[in-house]
Amino acid sequence: MGSSSYTVDRLLPRTVALHGVTGPELRRFHGACHQMRRATWSQGELWWLTTPKGSTRHEIAAYQKRITREQAACGHPQYSVWIFETRPELHAHILFVGNRNVADALRRSRLCIAAKIEPITDIGGLKKYLAKERTPEAGYRRRDLGGRIRGSHRLTGGGDRVRLSRQLERDAIEAGLVDPWKHTNAKRSAQRKDYRPRHSSHNVEGRGDPMVTLLISAVQPSPHFSQR
């Protein structure tokens, strides 16, 4: 069965902030990296992919799904963790378990033609680099995070800034390296929220505008309302 992170998600704490990567998110990221390093003891290596600046969330999700597909094809654990960055434009860094075959397959795909794909040679230095858009509170009394870019780093739509693939989340939580958290997704765009008005299941006149229907029914009640 699945981890408790899925079954009691509503009871768990949120870990997001409007203006940057939080302390709990950094701990999640570090725990995920630890779990991936464990996996490479038996197979694979650590790689990372950086999406182009100005990537959409849909495109970033497509990169992660493509990585998962290539990992499965090569028999690697489907482990990946990604962190959103906002400057100068939205993009993401995706760390994953793979090898040169996985990397070459990604480079050959049309999706990844503009992405940067490299092996990770200094995981400690990379973790410091990827913590640069953290909140001031996230770095309190910590000297292991490297420099921080000043100012607010607002992620349009909000949501978790550090995300794990399902397999990595499950295994890292079971290993005690990552704490369960309440998943927070991005808010839908204004266009997605512009729903059509819902109509009654009854067969009424004036279906185009509900106010017109109301006026018609008030002046001249329709016999259809009494029919089931």
C-alpha positions in Angstrom: 0.0 0.0 0.0 1.0 3.6 -0.4 2.9 5.7 2.2 1.0 7.7 4.8 2.0 10.8 2.9 -0.8 10.0 0.5 -3.5 8.8 3.0 -3.3 11.5 5.6 -2.1 14.4 3.3 -4.8 16.7 4.6 -3.5 16.4 8.2 0.1 17.3 7.3 1.7 20.7 7.5 2.2 22.9 4.4 5.8 23.8 3.6 5.4 26.6 1.1 6.0 30.3 1.2 5.1 33.0 -1.2 8.6 34.5 -1.5 11.1 31.7 -1.7 12.2 28.1 -0.9 11.5 27.3 2.7 13.6 25.4 5.3 11.4 22.3 5.1 11.6 22.3 1.3 15.4 22.5 1.5 15.5 19.6 4.0 13.2 17.6 1.6 15.6 18.4 -1.2 18.7 17.3 0.7 16.9 14.1 1.9 15.9 13.2 -1.7 19.5 13.7 -2.8 20.7 11.4 -0.1 18.3 8.7 -1.2 19.4 9.1 -4.8 23.0 8.8 -3.8 22.2 5.5 -2.0 20.7 4.2 -5.2 23.8 5.0 -7.2 25.8 2.6 -5.0 24.3 -0.3 -7.0 23.4 1.3 -10.3 23.4 4.6 -12.2 24.9 8.0 -11.6 23.6 11.4 -10.6 22.7 13.7 -13.5 20.9 17.0 -13.7 18.8 18.7 -16.3 18.1 22.5 -16.5 15.1 23.5 -18.5 15.2 26.6 -20.7 14.4 30.0 -19.0 10.8 30.8 -19.5 9.6 27.2 -19.4 5.9 26.7 -18.5 4.9 24.4 -15.7 3.4 22.0 -18.3 6.7 21.9 -20.1 8.6 21.2 -16.9 6.2 18.4 -16.1 6.9 17.0 -19.5 10.7 17.0 -18.9 10.2 15.1 -15.7 7.9 12.5 -17.3 10.4 12.0 -20.1 13.2 11.4 -17.6 11.0 8.8 -15.8 10.3 7.0 -19.1 14.0 6.8 -20.0 14.9 5.6 -16.5 12.4 2.8 -16.8 13.7 1.8 -20.3 17.3 1.5 -18.9 16.2 -0.3 -15.7 17.1 2.5 -13.3 15.1 3.6 -10.2 12.6 6.2 -11.3 14.1 8.8 -9.0 14.1 12.5 -9.7 13.7 15.7 -7.6 13.2 19.1 -9.1 13.3 22.7 -7.8 11.7 25.7 -9.4 13.6 28.9 -9.9 12.0 32.2 -10.8 14.9 34.4 -12.0 15.3 35.7 -14.6 12.2 33.6 -15.8 10.6 30.4 -14.6 12.7 27.3 -15.1 13.6 24.2 -13.1 16.6 22.1 -12.2 15.8 18.3 -12.2 18.3 15.9 -10.5 17.9 12.3 -11.4 19.5 8.8 -11.4 20.7 7.8 -14.8 23.7 7.2 -17.0 25.1 8.3 -20.3 22.5 6.2 -22.2 19.7 8.0 -20.4 21.3 11.4 -21.0 21.9 10.7 -24.7 18.3 9.5 -25.2 17.1 12.8 -23.6 19.4 14.9 -25.8 18.1 13.2 -28.9 14.5 14.1 -28.0 12.9 17.2 -29.5 11.6 18.1 -26.1 15.1 18.4 -24.6 16.8 20.1 -27.5 17.3 23.4 -25.6 17.8 21.8 -22.1 21.2 21.6 -20.4 22.0 18.0 -19.3 25.2 17.2 -17.3 26.5 14.6 -14.9 26.8 15.8 -11.3 30.3 15.9 -10.1 29.9 17.9 -6.9 26.6 17.3 -5.2 27.5 19.4 -2.2 28.3 22.4 -4.3 25.1 21.9 -6.4 22.9 21.8 -3.3 24.3 25.1 -2.2 23.8 26.6 -5.7 20.2 25.5 -5.8 19.4 27.0 -2.4 20.0 30.6 -3.7 16.3 31.5 -3.9 15.5 30.5 -0.3 13.7 32.6 2.2 15.7 34.5 4.8 14.2 32.3 7.5 15.4 29.1 5.7 19.0 30.1 6.2 18.7 31.1 9.8 21.8 29.9 11.7 22.9 27.7 8.7 26.3 28.1 7.1 26.0 25.2 4.7 23.7 26.8 2.1 25.9 29.2 0.2 24.9 32.6 -1.0 21.3 33.8 -1.2 19.8 36.2 -3.9 18.2 39.1 -2.0 14.6 40.0 -2.5 11.4 38.2 -3.0 11.2 35.2 -5.3 7.5 34.8 -6.0 6.5 31.7 -7.9 3.5 32.5 -10.1 0.6 30.3 -9.1 2.4 29.2 -5.9 2.7 25.6 -4.9 5.5 23.4 -3.8 8.9 24.5 -5.1 10.6 21.2 -4.4 8.9 18.1 -5.8 9.8 14.5 -5.9 8.9 11.7 -8.3 6.5 9.3 -6.8 9.0 6.4 -6.4 11.6 8.7 -4.8 9.1 10.2 -2.4 7.8 6.8 -1.3 11.3 5.4 -0.7 12.8 8.5 0.9 9.9 8.8 3.4 10.1 5.1 4.2 13.9 5.5 4.8 13.3 8.4 7.2 15.2 10.9 4.9 12.1 13.0 4.0 9.3 14.1 6.2 5.7 13.6 4.8 4.1 17.0 3.9 0.9 18.4 2.6 1.3 18.7 -1.2 0.4 22.1 -2.5 -0.3 22.5 -6.2 -0.2 25.7 -8.3 -3.4 27.7 -8.6 -5.2 27.4 -11.9 -5.0 30.3 -14.3 -7.8 32.7 -14.7 -8.7 31.0 -18.0 -9.0 27.6 -16.3 -11.3 29.1 -13.7 -13.7 30.6 -16.2 -16.3 27.8 -16.0 -19.6 27.7 -17.8 -22.6 28.3 -15.5 -24.1 25.0 -14.5 -27.7 24.4 -15.6 -30.5 22.6 -13.8 -31.0 19.0 -14.8 -34.6 19.9 -15.7 -35.5 20.6 -19.3 -36.0 24.4 -19.0 -36.4 27.2 -21.6 -33.8 29.9 -22.1 -30.7 27.7 -21.5 -28.4 30.4 -22.8 -28.6 32.9 -19.9 -29.8 31.8 -16.4 -31.2 35.3 -15.7 -33.3 35.1 -18.8 -34.6 31.7 -17.7 -35.5 33.1 -14.3 -37.4 36.1 -15.8 -39.3 33.8 -18.3 -40.3 31.5 -15.5 -41.5 34.3 -13.3 -43.7 35.9 -16.0 -44.9 32.7 -17.7 -44.2 29.5 -15.7 -43.3 26.7 -17.9 -45.0 23.3 -17.5 -41.7 21.7 -17.9 -40.8 22.6 -14.3 -43.4 20.2 -13.0 -42.2 17.3 -15.1 -39.6 14.9 -13.8 
